[in-house]
């Protein structure tokens, strides 16, 4: 899955204080509810979403 591969790459290079923005046609709010846990950026980066980095969407 292309999105998961991109998340793995982003997670490996994610730095504290970063903002990750997903651009898609998904509806507002779905990023934090469903997409972020699936992408598992926290495990790849070792950082905590909300505390160390932010995630958002640009529909």
C-alpha positions as a Markdown table, in Angstrom:
| # | Residue | x | y | z |
|---|---|---|---|---|
| 1 | Unk | 0.0 | 0.0 | 0.0 |
| 2 | Unk | 1.5 | 3.3 | -1.1 |
| 3 | Unk | 0.3 | 5.3 | 1.9 |
| 4 | Unk | 1.7 | 2.9 | 4.4 |
| 5 | Unk | 5.1 | 2.9 | 2.6 |
| 6 | Unk | 5.2 | 6.7 | 2.7 |
| 7 | Unk | 4.3 | 6.7 | 6.4 |
| 8 | Unk | 7.1 | 4.4 | 7.2 |
| 9 | Unk | 9.6 | 6.7 | 5.4 |
| 10 | Unk | 8.2 | 9.8 | 7.1 |
| 11 | Unk | 8.2 | 8.0 | 10.5 |
| 12 | Unk | 11.9 | 7.1 | 10.1 |
| 13 | Unk | 12.8 | 10.7 | 9.4 |
| 14 | Unk | 10.3 | 12.5 | 11.7 |
| 15 | Unk | 11.8 | 15.0 | 14.1 |
| 16 | Unk | 10.4 | 16.5 | 17.3 |
| 17 | Unk | 8.2 | 19.5 | 16.6 |
| 18 | Unk | 7.4 | 18.4 | 13.0 |
| 19 | Unk | 3.9 | 18.8 | 11.5 |
| 20 | Unk | 2.8 | 16.0 | 9.2 |
| 21 | Unk | 0.1 | 17.0 | 6.7 |
| 22 | Unk | -1.8 | 14.4 | 4.7 |
| 23 | Unk | -3.4 | 15.8 | 1.5 |
| 24 | Unk | -6.4 | 13.8 | 0.4 |
| 25 | Unk | -10.1 | 13.9 | -0.3 |
| 26 | Unk | -11.0 | 12.4 | 3.1 |
| 27 | Unk | -13.4 | 14.2 | 5.3 |
| 28 | Unk | -12.2 | 16.4 | 8.1 |
| 29 | Unk | -11.4 | 14.7 | 11.4 |
| 30 | Unk | -10.7 | 11.3 | 9.9 |
| 31 | Unk | -6.9 | 11.8 | 10.0 |
| 32 | Unk | -6.7 | 11.7 | 13.8 |
| 33 | Unk | -9.4 | 9.1 | 14.3 |
| 34 | Unk | -8.4 | 6.5 | 11.7 |
| 35 | Unk | -5.5 | 7.3 | 9.5 |
| 36 | Unk | -2.9 | 8.3 | 12.1 |
| 37 | Unk | -3.2 | 5.0 | 14.1 |
| 38 | Unk | -3.1 | 3.0 | 10.9 |
| 39 | Unk | 0.0 | 4.7 | 9.6 |
| 40 | Unk | 1.7 | 4.1 | 12.9 |
| 41 | Unk | 4.0 | 7.1 | 12.7 |
| 42 | Unk | 4.6 | 6.8 | 16.4 |
| 43 | Unk | 6.2 | 3.4 | 16.2 |
| 44 | Unk | 8.3 | 4.3 | 13.2 |
| 45 | Unk | 9.5 | 7.6 | 14.8 |
| 46 | Unk | 9.6 | 6.8 | 18.5 |
| 47 | Unk | 7.8 | 10.1 | 19.0 |
| 48 | Unk | 4.3 | 10.7 | 20.5 |
| 49 | Unk | 1.6 | 12.3 | 18.3 |
| 50 | Unk | 0.3 | 15.5 | 19.9 |
| 51 | Unk | 3.3 | 15.8 | 22.3 |
| 52 | Unk | 6.3 | 15.5 | 19.9 |
| 53 | Unk | 4.7 | 16.1 | 16.5 |
| 54 | Unk | 1.4 | 17.2 | 15.1 |
| 55 | Unk | -0.7 | 15.6 | 12.3 |
| 56 | Unk | -3.3 | 17.2 | 10.2 |
| 57 | Unk | -5.1 | 17.0 | 6.9 |
| 58 | Unk | -5.5 | 19.1 | 3.8 |
| 59 | Unk | -8.6 | 17.9 | 1.9 |
